[in-house]
Amino acid sequence: MIKIGDRIDGRYRISGRIGSGGMAEVFEAVDFISKKTVAIKIMKEELLNDAVNVARFENEAKACASMNHPNIIHVYTRGIVDGRPYMAYEYIKGQTLGQKLAFLTQLPVYEACQVMIQLLDAVSYIHKHGIIHRDIKPENIFYLPNGTVKLADFGIAVETNINDTKTEKGIIGSVFYLAPEICEGKQPSIQSDIYAIGVTFFELLTGRLPYEEGHAVDIAISHIKKPFPSTTKYKPDIPKEIDRIILKACKKNPRDRYVDANEMLEAIKAAMNNEENFKKKKGILKRIFGFK
């Protein structure tokens, strides 16, 4: 059992407990070398006999350790402590986008666009480095007090050159963000990440998910068969240009979506540069009669 004051690999001293998830415990620690506060994620002992969980944990540590991007959580070191794999990564002072949405319900359009620009830059980076995230959603995106976002949780990420023998069987990921082709059991791709980004953008703007009623199977079928809803159905003042970006990212056929994350990023930048998209819309009564 890890306790306050314990040392990890002679380099990190445990100074507090942050929390516990399904796969790992997370601790606050001090790095004797850099003098920085770091987070230490240690796999739970009871899961060590599960080869799939061990592979996921090690996959996340390996993937993150190979990346260097301001919008991706940075892993400093990884290793083994008491027979359990661990990784030391940057300590995040902030909340996830999921937690922010639980409090605010939705974000203003311009702020949501700023979040998406950072997220898409991070996703473009990982795609260029041959990695598909597969689990993009607000709960896996940290939101720092200064407005910076950081993509995290690469536990089920895969390489872009995967083949069927290398991937886990079954549908993996959160059903609310799964692209139609993933719901049909097909291989993940850059375009399936883009679909998840589109769903996340939709949620940031409307405070709800495009499909959220029924059991997981019902939601998966909706992704496959039901038309993707317009954000303006739930929030009429969302600029049409922004709405079109989301609808394109979430096309049923992956070939109809953005070619890559950078193309979607440029589309959002262009929309942000159009001042007409962010002028405060006046109600019809106010336009005609001057009512407040």
N, C-alpha and C positions, 0 to 999 in steps of 0.2 A: 504493500500500500504506500502510495506517495503521500508524504507529509510536508507541512510547512517547515522550511529549513533544510530539506533534503537537497543534495547536489546531483545534477544530471550531467554525466560525462565529465565531471570535474569543472564544468564551465558555467552551468546555470544553477542558481540557488532559487528554489521554490519560495515565493513570497506570498502567495495567495491562491485561492481556487476561484476560477472564473465560472465554470459550469460543467455540465455533462450532457452529451448527446447520445444518439443511438449506438454510435461506434466508438466514441472516445471521451476521455476526460480532458478538460482544458484548464491549465494553470497559468498564473502570472509568475514570472521569474525575472531575475536580474542576471544579465550576461556579464561575467567578470572581465571579459576582454574588452567589449565595447562600452561597458557601463550603462547600457540601455536596458529598459524594461522590454521584455519579449513575452510572447505567449508560447506555452509548451502544450502540444497536443499529443496525448499518449493513448494508444489503443487500449480498450478495456480487456482485462485479462481473460474474461469468460468468452471472448470472441476469437481467441488465438487459434482455436481448433477449426475455425471456419475459414477455409482457404480463399473463398470469394471475398470475405471481408478484409482479410490480410492483404490480398491483392489490390483491393480498392484503396486501402490506406496507403500502401506503398506507392501505388500509382499516383495518388494525389501529391504525396511528398516529392516524388521524382519529377512530376510535371511542373509543379510550382518552383522547385529549386532550379529548374533550367530556364526560368523566365526572369526578365528584368524590364518591367513596365510600370509606370506610376499608377495605373489603374488596375493592377493585379496584385493581390496579396503576395508579399515577398517571403519566401522561406529561406532562412539563413543556413540551418544545418539539419541533418536528419541522422538517426541512428537507432540504437537499441538500448533500453534501460530495463533491467529486471526481466529480460526476455521479451519485452514488449516494444514494438516499433514506436518511435516518436518523431516529431518534427518541431523545430523552433522557428517561429515566424514573427513578423512584425506585430507589435501590440496595437490593436485598433481601438482608439477612443472614439466611439460612435455607436450607431445602431445600424441594423440592416434596413434596407428599403422596405422590407415587409413590416418591420416594427414601426417605421415612420408612417406607412400607410394605415396601420392599425390605429394610429393616433390622429392623423390628418384626413384620412379617407382617400384623398386625391391630392395631386400636386398642381400648382398653376402651370399653364401650358409652357411658358418659357423655361421655367425651372425643370420641368419634365424633359424638355428638349436638351437642356444642358446635361442632365443625367445621361440621356441616351447618347449624346456625342462622346462622352467619356467611355461608356460601356461599349459602344461600337468600335472605338479606337482600340480598346483592350481585346475585343473579340477578333478584330482584324489582325491584331498582333499574333494571337494564338493560332489562328487559321494559317497565317503565313509560316508559322513554325510547326505546322503539321498536326495540330491538335483540335479536336472537336469537343466542346465542353459537355454537351448533352443534358445539362441541368441548369440552364439559365432561368432564373426567377428572382423576384425581389428578396426572398429569404437568403439567397446566396450572393447578394450584393451589399457590401457595407457602405454606409453613407456617413462620412465624417462631418464634424461641425463646420469645417471650412467649405463644404460643398463638394469635396472630392469623393468619388465613388471608387470602390475596389471590388473587383470580381474575385470570388472565393469558391471553395468546395469543388475541387477537380477530381473527386472520388470516382466518378464513372466516366471521366473523359477518355477518349480513344484517339488513336492516330488516324489521320485522314486517309492513309493507305491501308486501312483495315480490310480484312476479309472475314468471311463467315466463321472460319475456324477460330478466330481470335476473340470474338465477342461473346458476352454472356447471352444465354438463351432467354427468351421472354422479353417483354416490353419494360425498359428501364427508364426511370425518370418520373417527374410529377405529371400526372395525366392532364392537369389544367393547362400545361404549356407544351404538350406534345404535338408535333407536326402530324398531319394526316397519314403520311407515309410511315411514320414511326408507329402510329396506332395500328397500322396494317402489318406490322412486324418486319418492315424493311430496314435496310442499313441506315445509320445516321449519316448526315452530311453537313457541309457548310450551310446549306439551305434549311436544314432542320433547326440549326442554331438560330438562323435569321427569323424563322417562324416564332421561336420562343421569345426572341427579342421583341417582335411585333406584339405578342400577347402581353409582355411586360409593359411595353409602351401604352397599350390599351388600358391596362390596369392602373398605371400611374395617372392617366388622364381622367378615367371614369370612376375609379374607386371600386370597380367590380371586374369580374372575369367574363370573357365572351361566352363561355359555356360553364355553368356552375351548378346546374340542377341535375339531380339524379345520382346514381351510383357511378363508379369509375368507368364501367363499360358504357353507360349512357353518354358520358362526357366524351369518351374516345370515339363513339359513333358520331357524335355531333361534330367533332373535328373533321371527320371523314366526309360527312354528308350535308351538314347544315351550312347555309351561307354564313360567312363571317360577318358579324354585325358591324355597323358603322358606329364610331364613337359618338356621333351626333345624335344617335337614337337616345342616348342617356345624358348627353351634355351638348345641347344644340349650338353653343357658342364656340365649340372647338373649330379652329380654322379648317376649311375643306382641304387645303394643301397638306396639312398634318394628317388628316383622316385618310387621304389617299395614300400616304406613305405607309401607314399601318396596314391598310387593305392590301397593298402590293406585297408587303413583307409576309402577309398571312394568306396568300393565294393557296388554293388546294393543291395545285400542281407545282412542285418545287422549281420547275423550269420557268415558271411565270413570276417567281420572286426575284429579289435583287440578286445579281450575279455574285456579289460578295458583300461583306460588312462595310467595306469602304464606300461602295456605291450608295448604300442606305445612309451612311454618315454624311456624304456630300449632299444627298437630297434634303436631309434635316438642316444642314448648314444653310442651304439655299432658302429654305422656308423661314429660317430664323432671320435671314437678311432682308426678308420681305416685311417691311413695317406694317403693311396692311393686315398681316396675320395676327398682330398683337395689339391692334387698336381696340380699346374697350368698346364692345358692341352696345349700342343703345337699344332699349326696348322700343317697340313700335309706337306705344303711347307717348313716350318721351320724345321720339323723333317728330311726331305729328303735333302734339300739344305742349311739349315741354314739361310733362309730368316727371317727377322724380320717382 
